[in-house]
Amino acid sequence: MKSIFKVFASYRMLIVMLLGFASGLPLGLTAGTLQAWMKTENIDLGTIGLFSLVGLPYSFKFLWSPLMDRYAPPMFGRRRGWMILTQIGLIITIIALGFSDPKLTPQYVAFFAVCVAFFSASQDISIDAYRIEMLKEHELGAGASVNVLGYRLAMMVSSALALILSDHMPWSTVYLIMAGCMAIGLLASLFAPEPKLNQAPPKTLTEAIYKPFTEFFSRAGAVEMLIFILIYKLDVAFAMALTTPFMMDLGFTKTDVGTVLKGVGMFATIGGTLIGGALLSKWGIKKSLWVFGIIQAASGFSFFMLARLGHNYPMMMTAVCIENLCSGLATSAFIAFMMNICDKRFTATQYALLTSFMAITRTFVQTPSGFIAKNLGWEMYFIISILISIPGLLLLTRFDKWQNHQS
């Protein structure tokens, strides 16, 4: 127990948490918070919907990640240099976005929102690579947990707190305050140690582009690992895809849904990732993926019971807590697994690719989910969410084969 506490209490974990905060802060400012701002300015819903496209840099960040593997800024080192540059870029563009006007100059709002998303995605590339290269293998679980903690806290600041502040001050002031909060990440980057690598980074841009792919696919079980990344959390993505309309169908109000799902659910997720990180440091990645994967799948029964009981507040609270807690447990092991399989010569590119591939799951399950719920009913919907966990767990039997590589 003392060794686990020692891992969490280290200076490196503080840095990881603060960088997680810096990573999560910009997301709300170009998503829900920006939508709320545009709504208060009476921008039509069609235009607001189109603004969701400003988030495209997050999906395509792997395209420029080789540049961040190959080149190092002139100061602060390869990883810290890129973190500091992108954070300065974020501070400038968040301020510029805040002083634009959605009604008078929507083109400037769109331009600066894309710039914020680009710098944010680029910051994610450098922070993810930094975390993987700095942490030792036994620290990966704890690192994943405190990163999620910082990320979630930042999302609360840039969404919930920003919306509250907007009722009392101009939006330009709100965005100015949010830009000031980015100083937390900038200070963490300035005082963080630069990771030391045993292997040299790519010598040419060409090598930085093709070597991450050739190295990964030369491993035994490379395709199996990608399939595993795609489906390990498929059951949770499917179960949670229609949570809001499901609960509204049961008669819960939007206030109920917002308070429990966004409030209680978020704290349950944070708790799950912290507990998962502690257990992962003790158990290792393989056992954690097995145990948390099974628990994650079984948690779907809580929503099945809610569907059966109907409008029942205690069961609603229980279902949301169980689902988010168990999902948080599995997330800590899942992130640690992806961090562990990256070759440290190409950390930025490989991790960007893995996380982009993982994001396909959310899009994939959202497409048929409404049709399935409509035709089969909510109880069968959640039974299906449990059953689709089986392929991912079966692939875990190949785990030992996947570990035969040098990072």
C-alpha positions as a Markdown table, in Angstrom:
| # | Residue | x | y | z |
|---|---|---|---|---|
| 1 | Met | 0.0 | 0.0 | 0.0 |
| 2 | Lys | 2.9 | 2.4 | 0.8 |
| 3 | Ser | 4.5 | 1.7 | -2.6 |
| 4 | Ile | 1.2 | 2.6 | -4.4 |
| 5 | Phe | 0.8 | 5.8 | -2.4 |
| 6 | Lys | 4.5 | 6.6 | -3.2 |
| 7 | Val | 3.7 | 6.2 | -6.9 |
| 8 | Phe | 0.7 | 8.6 | -6.8 |
| 9 | Ala | 2.5 | 11.1 | -4.5 |
| 10 | Ser | 5.5 | 11.6 | -6.8 |
| 11 | Tyr | 6.4 | 14.9 | -8.4 |
| 12 | Arg | 6.0 | 13.2 | -11.9 |
| 13 | Met | 2.3 | 12.5 | -11.1 |
| 14 | Leu | 1.7 | 16.1 | -10.2 |
| 15 | Ile | 3.2 | 17.2 | -13.6 |
| 16 | Val | 1.0 | 14.6 | -15.4 |
| 17 | Met | -2.1 | 15.8 | -13.6 |
| 18 | Leu | -1.4 | 19.5 | -14.4 |
| 19 | Leu | -0.7 | 18.6 | -18.1 |
| 20 | Gly | -3.9 | 16.6 | -18.1 |
| 21 | Phe | -5.7 | 19.8 | -17.0 |
| 22 | Ala | -4.0 | 21.7 | -19.8 |
| 23 | Ser | -5.1 | 19.1 | -22.3 |
| 24 | Gly | -8.8 | 19.1 | -21.2 |
| 25 | Leu | -9.3 | 22.8 | -20.9 |
| 26 | Pro | -9.6 | 23.9 | -24.6 |
| 27 | Leu | -12.1 | 21.2 | -25.6 |
| 28 | Gly | -15.1 | 22.8 | -24.0 |
| 29 | Leu | -14.2 | 26.2 | -25.4 |
| 30 | Thr | -14.7 | 25.0 | -29.0 |
| 31 | Ala | -17.6 | 22.7 | -28.3 |
| 32 | Gly | -20.4 | 23.1 | -25.7 |
| 33 | Thr | -19.3 | 26.4 | -24.4 |
| 34 | Leu | -19.0 | 27.9 | -27.8 |
| 35 | Gln | -22.4 | 26.5 | -28.8 |
| 36 | Ala | -23.9 | 28.2 | -25.7 |
| 37 | Trp | -22.3 | 31.5 | -26.6 |
| 38 | Met | -23.7 | 31.3 | -30.1 |
| 39 | Lys | -27.1 | 30.3 | -28.8 |
| 40 | Thr | -27.2 | 33.4 | -26.6 |
| 41 | Glu | -26.4 | 35.5 | -29.6 |
| 42 | Asn | -29.4 | 34.0 | -31.4 |
| 43 | Ile | -27.3 | 32.2 | -34.1 |
| 44 | Asp | -29.5 | 29.7 | -36.0 |
| 45 | Leu | -29.2 | 26.0 | -35.1 |
| 46 | Gly | -28.0 | 25.1 | -38.6 |
| 47 | Thr | -24.9 | 27.3 | -38.2 |
| 48 | Ile | -24.3 | 26.1 | -34.7 |
| 49 | Gly | -24.4 | 22.5 | -36.0 |
| 50 | Leu | -21.9 | 23.3 | -38.7 |
| 51 | Phe | -19.5 | 24.7 | -36.1 |
| 52 | Ser | -19.0 | 21.1 | -34.8 |
| 53 | Leu | -16.6 | 20.7 | -37.8 |
| 54 | Val | -14.1 | 22.9 | -35.9 |
| 55 | Gly | -13.2 | 19.8 | -34.0 |
| 56 | Leu | -11.8 | 18.0 | -37.0 |
| 57 | Pro | -8.1 | 18.6 | -36.0 |
| 58 | Tyr | -8.6 | 16.1 | -33.1 |
| 59 | Ser | -9.5 | 13.4 | -35.6 |
| 60 | Phe | -6.6 | 14.1 | -38.0 |
| 61 | Lys | -3.8 | 14.9 | -35.5 |
| 62 | Phe | -1.8 | 11.8 | -36.6 |
| 63 | Leu | -1.1 | 13.6 | -39.9 |
| 64 | Trp | 1.3 | 16.1 | -38.4 |
| 65 | Ser | 2.5 | 14.0 | -35.4 |
| 66 | Pro | 5.6 | 12.8 | -37.3 |
| 67 | Leu | 6.8 | 16.4 | -37.4 |
| 68 | Met | 6.7 | 16.4 | -33.6 |
| 69 | Asp | 8.6 | 13.2 | -33.4 |
| 70 | Arg | 11.3 | 14.3 | -35.9 |
| 71 | Tyr | 11.9 | 17.9 | -35.0 |
| 72 | Ala | 12.7 | 19.6 | -31.7 |
| 73 | Pro | 12.1 | 23.3 | -31.0 |
| 74 | Pro | 15.3 | 25.3 | -30.4 |
| 75 | Met | 14.6 | 25.5 | -26.6 |
| 76 | Phe | 13.4 | 23.2 | -23.8 |
| 77 | Gly | 13.8 | 19.9 | -25.6 |
| 78 | Arg | 11.7 | 17.9 | -28.0 |
| 79 | Arg | 8.7 | 17.2 | -25.9 |
| 80 | Arg | 8.6 | 20.2 | -23.6 |
| 81 | Gly | 9.4 | 22.5 | -26.4 |
| 82 | Trp | 6.4 | 21.4 | -28.4 |
| 83 | Met | 4.2 | 21.6 | -25.3 |
| 84 | Ile | 5.3 | 25.1 | -24.5 |
| 85 | Leu | 4.8 | 26.3 | -28.1 |
| 86 | Thr | 1.3 | 24.8 | -28.4 |
| 87 | Gln | 0.3 | 26.2 | -25.0 |
| 88 | Ile | 1.4 | 29.7 | -26.0 |
| 89 | Gly | -0.5 | 29.3 | -29.2 |
| 90 | Leu | -3.6 | 28.2 | -27.2 |
| 91 | Ile | -3.4 | 31.2 | -24.9 |
| 92 | Ile | -3.2 | 33.6 | -27.9 |
| 93 | Thr | -6.0 | 32.0 | -29.9 |
| 94 | Ile | -8.4 | 31.5 | -27.0 |
| 95 | Ile | -8.1 | 35.3 | -26.3 |
| 96 | Ala | -8.6 | 36.0 | -30.0 |
| 97 | Leu | -11.7 | 33.7 | -30.1 |
| 98 | Gly | -13.1 | 35.5 | -27.0 |
| 99 | Phe | -12.8 | 38.9 | -28.6 |
| 100 | Ser | -14.5 | 37.8 | -31.9 |
| 101 | Asp | -18.3 | 38.2 | -32.4 |
| 102 | Pro | -20.4 | 35.3 | -33.5 |
| 103 | Lys | -23.1 | 37.6 | -34.9 |
| 104 | Leu | -21.0 | 40.2 | -36.6 |
| 105 | Thr | -17.9 | 38.2 | -37.6 |
| 106 | Pro | -18.7 | 34.5 | -37.6 |
| 107 | Gln | -15.9 | 33.8 | -40.0 |
| 108 | Tyr | -13.4 | 35.0 | -37.4 |
| 109 | Val | -15.0 | 32.9 | -34.7 |
| 110 | Ala | -14.8 | 29.9 | -37.0 |
| 111 | Phe | -11.1 | 30.6 | -37.9 |
| 112 | Phe | -10.0 | 31.1 | -34.3 |
| 113 | Ala | -12.0 | 28.1 | -33.1 |
| 114 | Val | -10.2 | 25.9 | -35.6 |
| 115 | Cys | -6.9 | 27.4 | -34.5 |
| 116 | Val | -7.7 | 26.6 | -30.9 |
| 117 | Ala | -8.6 | 23.0 | -31.9 |
| 118 | Phe | -5.4 | 22.7 | -33.9 |
| 119 | Phe | -3.2 | 23.9 | -31.1 |
| 120 | Ser | -5.1 | 21.8 | -28.6 |
| 121 | Ala | -4.8 | 18.6 | -30.8 |
| 122 | Ser | -1.1 | 19.4 | -31.2 |
| 123 | Gln | -0.7 | 19.9 | -27.5 |
| 124 | Asp | -2.3 | 16.5 | -26.9 |
| 125 | Ile | 0.2 | 14.9 | -29.2 |
| 126 | Ser | 3.2 | 16.3 | -27.3 |
| 127 | Ile | 1.6 | 15.7 | -23.8 |
| 128 | Asp | 0.7 | 12.1 | -24.6 |
| 129 | Ala | 4.2 | 11.4 | -25.9 |
| 130 | Tyr | 5.8 | 13.1 | -22.9 |
| 131 | Arg | 3.7 | 11.1 | -20.4 |
| 132 | Ile | 4.6 | 7.8 | -22.1 |
| 133 | Glu | 8.3 | 8.6 | -22.3 |
| 134 | Met | 8.6 | 10.0 | -18.8 |
| 135 | Leu | 6.7 | 7.3 | -16.8 |
| 136 | Lys | 8.1 | 3.9 | -15.9 |
| 137 | Glu | 6.1 | 0.8 | -16.6 |
| 138 | His | 4.8 | 0.4 | -13.1 |
| 139 | Glu | 3.7 | 4.1 | -13.1 |
| 140 | Leu | 1.6 | 3.8 | -16.3 |
| 141 | Gly | -1.7 | 3.0 | -14.5 |
| 142 | Ala | -1.3 | 5.8 | -12.0 |
| 143 | Gly | -0.2 | 8.2 | -14.8 |
| 144 | Ala | -3.3 | 7.3 | -16.8 |
| 145 | Ser | -5.5 | 7.9 | -13.7 |
| 146 | Val | -4.2 | 11.3 | -12.7 |
| 147 | Asn | -4.2 | 12.4 | -16.4 |
| 148 | Val | -7.9 | 11.7 | -16.6 |
| 149 | Leu | -8.4 | 13.4 | -13.2 |
| 150 | Gly | -6.8 | 16.6 | -14.5 |
| 151 | Tyr | -8.6 | 16.3 | -17.9 |
| 152 | Arg | -12.0 | 16.0 | -16.3 |
| 153 | Leu | -11.5 | 18.8 | -13.9 |
| 154 | Ala | -10.5 | 21.1 | -16.8 |
| 155 | Met | -13.6 | 20.1 | -18.7 |
| 156 | Met | -15.7 | 21.2 | -15.7 |
| 157 | Val | -13.9 | 24.5 | -15.7 |
| 158 | Ser | -14.2 | 25.2 | -19.4 |
| 159 | Ser | -17.8 | 24.0 | -19.6 |
| 160 | Ala | -19.8 | 24.3 | -16.3 |
| 161 | Leu | -17.7 | 27.1 | -14.7 |
| 162 | Ala | -17.5 | 29.0 | -18.0 |
| 163 | Leu | -21.3 | 28.9 | -18.4 |
| 164 | Ile | -21.9 | 30.1 | -14.9 |
| 165 | Leu | -19.4 | 33.0 | -15.4 |
| 166 | Ser | -21.1 | 34.0 | -18.6 |
| 167 | Asp | -24.3 | 34.9 | -16.6 |
| 168 | His | -22.3 | 37.6 | -14.8 |
| 169 | Met | -19.8 | 38.9 | -17.3 |
| 170 | Pro | -19.2 | 39.3 | -21.1 |
| 171 | Trp | -18.1 | 36.2 | -23.0 |
| 172 | Ser | -14.8 | 38.0 | -23.9 |
| 173 | Thr | -14.0 | 38.1 | -20.2 |
| 174 | Val | -14.9 | 34.5 | -19.8 |
| 175 | Tyr | -12.6 | 33.4 | -22.6 |
| 176 | Leu | -9.9 | 35.7 | -21.2 |
| 177 | Ile | -10.1 | 33.9 | -17.8 |
| 178 | Met | -10.0 | 30.5 | -19.6 |
| 179 | Ala | -6.9 | 31.6 | -21.4 |
| 180 | Gly | -5.4 | 32.5 | -18.1 |
| 181 | Cys | -6.1 | 29.0 | -16.8 |
| 182 | Met | -3.9 | 27.7 | -19.5 |
| 183 | Ala | -1.0 | 29.2 | -17.5 |
| 184 | Ile | -1.3 | 26.1 | -15.3 |
| 185 | Gly | -0.2 | 23.8 | -18.1 |
| 186 | Leu | 2.5 | 26.3 | -19.2 |
| 187 | Leu | 4.1 | 26.4 | -15.8 |
| 188 | Ala | 4.0 | 22.6 | -15.5 |
| 189 | Ser | 5.8 | 22.4 | -18.9 |
| 190 | Leu | 8.4 | 24.9 | -17.8 |
| 191 | Phe | 9.2 | 23.0 | -14.6 |
| 192 | Ala | 8.8 | 19.5 | -15.9 |
| 193 | Pro | 11.9 | 17.4 | -16.6 |
| 194 | Glu | 12.6 | 16.5 | -20.3 |
| 195 | Pro | 12.4 | 12.7 | -20.8 |
| 196 | Lys | 15.6 | 10.8 | -21.5 |
| 197 | Leu | 15.5 | 8.2 | -24.2 |
| 198 | Asn | 17.7 | 5.2 | -24.6 |
| 199 | Gln | 17.1 | 5.1 | -28.4 |
| 200 | Ala | 17.6 | 8.0 | -30.9 |
| 201 | Pro | 14.5 | 9.7 | -32.4 |
| 202 | Pro | 14.0 | 9.6 | -36.2 |
| 203 | Lys | 16.9 | 11.1 | -38.2 |
| 204 | Thr | 14.7 | 12.2 | -41.1 |
| 205 | Leu | 11.1 | 13.2 | -41.7 |
| 206 | Thr | 10.7 | 10.3 | -44.1 |
| 207 | Glu | 11.8 | 7.9 | -41.3 |
| 208 | Ala | 9.4 | 9.7 | -38.9 |
| 209 | Ile | 6.5 | 9.1 | -41.3 |
| 210 | Tyr | 7.0 | 5.4 | -42.3 |
| 211 | Lys | 9.0 | 3.9 | -39.5 |
| 212 | Pro | 6.1 | 4.1 | -36.9 |
| 213 | Phe | 4.0 | 2.0 | -39.2 |
| 214 | Thr | 6.6 | -0.5 | -40.3 |
| 215 | Glu | 7.8 | -1.0 | -36.7 |
| 216 | Phe | 4.3 | -1.5 | -35.4 |
| 217 | Phe | 3.1 | -3.9 | -38.1 |
| 218 | Ser | 6.3 | -5.9 | -37.9 |
| 219 | Arg | 5.2 | -7.1 | -34.5 |
| 220 | Ala | 3.4 | -10.4 | -33.8 |
| 221 | Gly | -0.3 | -9.7 | -33.4 |
| 222 | Ala | -0.2 | -6.1 | -34.6 |
| 223 | Val | -3.6 | -6.4 | -36.4 |
| 224 | Glu | -5.1 | -8.2 | -33.3 |
| 225 | Met | -4.0 | -5.3 | -31.1 |
| 226 | Leu | -5.7 | -2.8 | -33.4 |
| 227 | Ile | -8.9 | -4.8 | -33.4 |
| 228 | Phe | -8.6 | -5.0 | -29.6 |
| 229 | Ile | -8.2 | -1.2 | -29.3 |
| 230 | Leu | -11.3 | -0.8 | -31.5 |
| 231 | Ile | -13.6 | -3.1 | -29.5 |
| 232 | Tyr | -12.4 | -3.3 | -25.9 |
| 233 | Lys | -14.6 | -0.5 | -24.8 |
| 234 | Leu | -17.3 | -1.1 | -27.4 |
| 235 | Asp | -19.8 | -2.3 | -24.8 |
| 236 | Val | -19.5 | 1.0 | -22.8 |
| 237 | Ala | -19.7 | 3.2 | -25.9 |
| 238 | Phe | -22.8 | 1.3 | -27.0 |
| 239 | Ala | -24.5 | 1.4 | -23.6 |
| 240 | Met | -23.8 | 5.1 | -23.2 |
| 241 | Ala | -24.6 | 6.2 | -26.7 |
| 242 | Leu | -28.3 | 6.9 | -26.0 |
| 243 | Thr | -28.2 | 7.5 | -22.2 |
| 244 | Thr | -30.0 | 10.9 | -22.3 |
| 245 | Pro | -32.9 | 9.8 | -24.5 |
| 246 | Phe | -33.2 | 6.5 | -22.6 |
| 247 | Met | -33.6 | 8.4 | -19.3 |
| 248 | Met | -36.0 | 10.9 | -20.7 |
| 249 | Asp | -38.1 | 8.0 | -22.0 |
| 250 | Leu | -38.3 | 6.8 | -18.5 |
| 251 | Gly | -39.7 | 10.1 | -17.4 |
| 252 | Phe | -36.6 | 11.8 | -15.9 |
| 253 | Thr | -36.3 | 15.5 | -16.4 |
| 254 | Lys | -33.4 | 17.2 | -18.2 |
| 255 | Thr | -32.3 | 18.6 | -14.8 |
| 256 | Asp | -32.2 | 15.0 | -13.4 |
| 257 | Val | -30.2 | 13.8 | -16.4 |
| 258 | Gly | -27.8 | 16.8 | -16.3 |
| 259 | Thr | -27.2 | 16.6 | -12.6 |
| 260 | Val | -26.7 | 12.8 | -12.4 |
| 261 | Leu | -25.0 | 12.1 | -15.7 |
| 262 | Lys | -22.8 | 15.1 | -16.0 |
| 263 | Gly | -22.2 | 15.7 | -12.2 |
| 264 | Val | -22.3 | 12.4 | -10.3 |
| 265 | Gly | -21.3 | 10.4 | -13.4 |
| 266 | Met | -18.2 | 12.5 | -13.9 |
| 267 | Phe | -17.0 | 12.1 | -10.3 |
| 268 | Ala | -17.7 | 8.3 | -10.5 |
| 269 | Thr | -15.5 | 8.1 | -13.6 |
| 270 | Ile | -12.7 | 10.0 | -11.9 |
| 271 | Gly | -13.0 | 7.7 | -8.9 |
| 272 | Gly | -12.9 | 4.7 | -11.1 |
| 273 | Thr | -9.8 | 5.8 | -12.9 |
| 274 | Leu | -8.0 | 6.6 | -9.7 |
| 275 | Ile | -8.9 | 3.2 | -8.1 |
| 276 | Gly | -8.0 | 1.5 | -11.4 |
| 277 | Gly | -4.6 | 3.2 | -11.5 |
| 278 | Ala | -3.8 | 2.1 | -7.9 |
| 279 | Leu | -4.8 | -1.5 | -8.6 |
| 280 | Leu | -3.0 | -1.5 | -11.9 |
| 281 | Ser | 0.2 | -0.5 | -10.2 |
| 282 | Lys | -0.2 | -3.6 | -8.1 |
| 283 | Trp | -1.6 | -6.1 | -10.6 |
| 284 | Gly | 0.0 | -5.1 | -13.9 |
| 285 | Ile | -1.7 | -4.4 | -17.2 |
| 286 | Lys | -2.7 | -7.9 | -18.2 |
| 287 | Lys | -4.6 | -8.8 | -15.1 |
| 288 | Ser | -6.2 | -5.3 | -14.9 |
| 289 | Leu | -7.5 | -5.5 | -18.5 |
| 290 | Trp | -9.1 | -8.9 | -17.7 |
| 291 | Val | -10.6 | -7.9 | -14.3 |
| 292 | Phe | -11.7 | -4.4 | -15.3 |
| 293 | Gly | -13.0 | -5.6 | -18.7 |
| 294 | Ile | -15.3 | -8.2 | -17.1 |
| 295 | Ile | -16.5 | -5.7 | -14.5 |
| 296 | Gln | -17.1 | -3.1 | -17.2 |
| 297 | Ala | -19.2 | -5.6 | -19.2 |
| 298 | Ala | -21.2 | -6.7 | -16.1 |
| 299 | Ser | -22.0 | -3.1 | -15.2 |
| 300 | Gly | -24.4 | -3.0 | -18.2 |
| 301 | Phe | -26.8 | -5.0 | -16.0 |
| 302 | Ser | -27.4 | -1.8 | -13.9 |
| 303 | Phe | -28.9 | -0.1 | -16.9 |
| 304 | Phe | -30.9 | -3.2 | -17.7 |
| 305 | Met | -32.4 | -3.1 | -14.2 |
| 306 | Leu | -33.1 | 0.6 | -14.6 |
| 307 | Ala | -34.9 | -0.2 | -17.9 |
| 308 | Arg | -37.0 | -2.9 | -16.1 |
| 309 | Leu | -37.8 | -0.8 | -13.0 |
| 310 | Gly | -38.6 | 2.4 | -15.0 |
| 311 | His | -38.8 | 5.8 | -13.3 |
| 312 | Asn | -36.8 | 5.0 | -10.1 |
| 313 | Tyr | -34.4 | 7.6 | -8.7 |
| 314 | Pro | -32.3 | 5.3 | -6.5 |
| 315 | Met | -31.8 | 2.9 | -9.4 |
| 316 | Met | -30.9 | 5.7 | -11.8 |
| 317 | Met | -28.3 | 7.0 | -9.4 |
| 318 | Thr | -27.0 | 3.5 | -8.8 |
| 319 | Ala | -26.8 | 2.7 | -12.5 |
| 320 | Val | -24.9 | 5.9 | -13.4 |
| 321 | Cys | -22.5 | 5.4 | -10.6 |
| 322 | Ile | -21.8 | 1.8 | -11.4 |
| 323 | Glu | -21.5 | 2.3 | -15.1 |
| 324 | Asn | -19.1 | 5.3 | -14.8 |
| 325 | Leu | -17.1 | 3.8 | -12.0 |
| 326 | Cys | -16.5 | 0.5 | -13.9 |
| 327 | Ser | -15.8 | 2.4 | -17.1 |
| 328 | Gly | -13.2 | 4.5 | -15.3 |
| 329 | Leu | -11.5 | 1.3 | -14.0 |
| 330 | Ala | -11.3 | -0.1 | -17.5 |
| 331 | Thr | -10.2 | 3.2 | -19.0 |
| 332 | Ser | -7.1 | 3.3 | -16.7 |
| 333 | Ala | -6.0 | -0.1 | -17.8 |
| 334 | Phe | -6.8 | 0.6 | -21.5 |
| 335 | Ile | -4.8 | 3.8 | -21.6 |
| 336 | Ala | -1.9 | 2.2 | -19.8 |
| 337 | Phe | -2.0 | -0.6 | -22.4 |
| 338 | Met | -1.8 | 1.8 | -25.3 |
| 339 | Met | 1.0 | 3.8 | -23.7 |
| 340 | Asn | 2.9 | 0.6 | -23.1 |
| 341 | Ile | 2.8 | -0.7 | -26.7 |
| 342 | Cys | 4.2 | 2.5 | -28.2 |
| 343 | Asp | 7.8 | 2.4 | -29.4 |
| 344 | Lys | 9.5 | 5.3 | -27.6 |
| 345 | Arg | 11.3 | 6.4 | -30.8 |
| 346 | Phe | 7.9 | 7.3 | -32.4 |
| 347 | Thr | 5.7 | 7.9 | -29.3 |
| 348 | Ala | 3.9 | 10.9 | -30.7 |
| 349 | Thr | 2.9 | 9.3 | -34.0 |
| 350 | Gln | 2.0 | 5.8 | -32.7 |
| 351 | Tyr | -0.1 | 7.1 | -29.8 |
| 352 | Ala | -1.9 | 9.6 | -32.0 |
| 353 | Leu | -2.7 | 6.8 | -34.4 |
| 354 | Leu | -3.9 | 4.5 | -31.7 |
| 355 | Thr | -6.2 | 7.1 | -30.1 |
| 356 | Ser | -7.5 | 8.1 | -33.5 |
| 357 | Phe | -8.3 | 4.5 | -34.2 |
| 358 | Met | -10.0 | 4.1 | -30.8 |
| 359 | Ala | -12.2 | 7.1 | -31.6 |
| 360 | Ile | -13.7 | 5.2 | -34.5 |
| 361 | Thr | -15.6 | 3.1 | -31.9 |
| 362 | Arg | -17.8 | 6.0 | -30.8 |
| 363 | Thr | -18.8 | 6.8 | -34.4 |
| 364 | Phe | -19.4 | 3.2 | -35.3 |
| 365 | Val | -21.8 | 2.4 | -32.4 |
| 366 | Gln | -23.8 | 5.6 | -32.6 |
| 367 | Thr | -25.0 | 4.8 | -36.2 |
| 368 | Pro | -27.1 | 1.7 | -35.5 |
| 369 | Ser | -27.8 | 2.4 | -31.8 |
| 370 | Gly | -31.1 | 4.3 | -32.2 |
| 371 | Phe | -32.5 | 1.7 | -34.7 |
| 372 | Ile | -31.7 | -1.1 | -32.3 |
| 373 | Ala | -33.2 | 0.6 | -29.3 |
| 374 | Lys | -36.3 | 1.5 | -31.3 |
| 375 | Asn | -36.9 | -2.0 | -32.6 |
| 376 | Leu | -35.8 | -4.2 | -29.7 |
| 377 | Gly | -36.6 | -2.0 | -26.7 |
| 378 | Trp | -34.3 | -0.7 | -23.9 |
| 379 | Glu | -34.0 | -4.0 | -22.0 |
| 380 | Met | -32.7 | -5.9 | -25.0 |
| 381 | Tyr | -30.5 | -2.9 | -26.0 |
| 382 | Phe | -28.6 | -3.2 | -22.7 |
| 383 | Ile | -28.4 | -7.0 | -22.9 |
| 384 | Ile | -26.7 | -6.5 | -26.3 |
| 385 | Ser | -24.3 | -4.0 | -24.8 |
| 386 | Ile | -23.2 | -6.7 | -22.4 |
| 387 | Leu | -22.8 | -9.4 | -25.1 |
| 388 | Ile | -20.7 | -7.3 | -27.4 |
| 389 | Ser | -18.0 | -7.2 | -24.7 |
| 390 | Ile | -17.2 | -10.9 | -25.3 |
| 391 | Pro | -15.0 | -10.5 | -28.5 |
| 392 | Gly | -12.7 | -8.0 | -26.8 |
| 393 | Leu | -12.3 | -10.3 | -23.8 |
| 394 | Leu | -11.5 | -13.2 | -26.0 |
| 395 | Leu | -8.8 | -11.3 | -27.8 |
| 396 | Leu | -7.1 | -10.8 | -24.4 |
| 397 | Thr | -6.1 | -14.4 | -24.5 |
| 398 | Arg | -3.5 | -13.3 | -27.1 |
| 399 | Phe | -2.0 | -10.7 | -24.7 |
| 400 | Asp | 1.3 | -12.5 | -24.1 |
| 401 | Lys | 1.9 | -12.6 | -27.9 |
| 402 | Trp | 1.5 | -8.9 | -28.2 |
| 403 | Gln | 4.2 | -8.2 | -25.6 |
| 404 | Asn | 7.0 | -9.6 | -27.6 |
| 405 | His | 8.5 | -6.3 | -28.7 |
| 406 | Gln | 11.1 | -3.8 | -27.4 |
| 407 | Ser | 9.8 | -0.3 | -26.5 |
